[in-house]
Amino acid sequence: MSNAELHDLLEVCKALANPTRLQIMGWLRDPSDHFAPQADPMEEVGVCVKQIQEKAGISQSTASQFMSVLQRAGLVESTRIGQWTYYRRNQERIAALPGLLSASL
């Protein structure tokens, strides 16, 4: 395993080590089951950070920080529309995680 792959795996582990961030990832798996409808389709742009913040019961700054950690780990992708940022899971990256973990152990 290369140093870059090890670094990637550690970033993912750190991101998912927080229970709220892990819960957010679960909510984003089926966003229409966990979030209210929004003007922009969740399936295309993701879920507005405001909705994530409200559901998690955290401040706006904490929600933004949590989503930034998940994005740096490659677990979510973002789309900016106006003043709002929308997040959705990076399914390709998530699908690659078992192989990355297996290669490191």
Rosetta blueprint (number, residue, H / E / L):
1 M L
2 S L
3 N H
4 A H
5 E H
6 L H
7 H H
8 D H
9 L H
10 L H
11 E H
12 V H
13 C H
14 K H
15 A H
16 L H
17 A L
18 N L
19 P H
20 T H
21 R H
22 L H
23 Q H
24 I H
25 M H
26 G H
27 W H
28 L H
29 R H
30 D L
31 P H
32 S H
33 D H
34 H H
35 F L
36 A L
37 P L
38 Q L
39 A L
40 D L
41 P L
42 M H
43 E H
44 E H
45 V H
46 G L
47 V E
48 C E
49 V H
50 K H
51 Q H
52 I H
53 Q H
54 E H
55 K H
56 A H
57 G L
58 I L
59 S L
60 Q H
61 S H
62 T H
63 A H
64 S H
65 Q H
66 F H
67 M H
68 S H
69 V H
70 L H
71 Q H
72 R H
73 A L
74 G L
75 L L
76 V E
77 E E
78 S E
79 T E
80 R E
81 I E
82 G L
83 Q L
84 W E
85 T E
86 Y E
87 Y E
88 R E
89 R E
90 N L
91 Q H
92 E H
93 R H
94 I H
95 A H
96 A H
97 L H
98 P H
99 G H
100 L H
101 L H
102 S H
103 A H
104 S H
105 L L
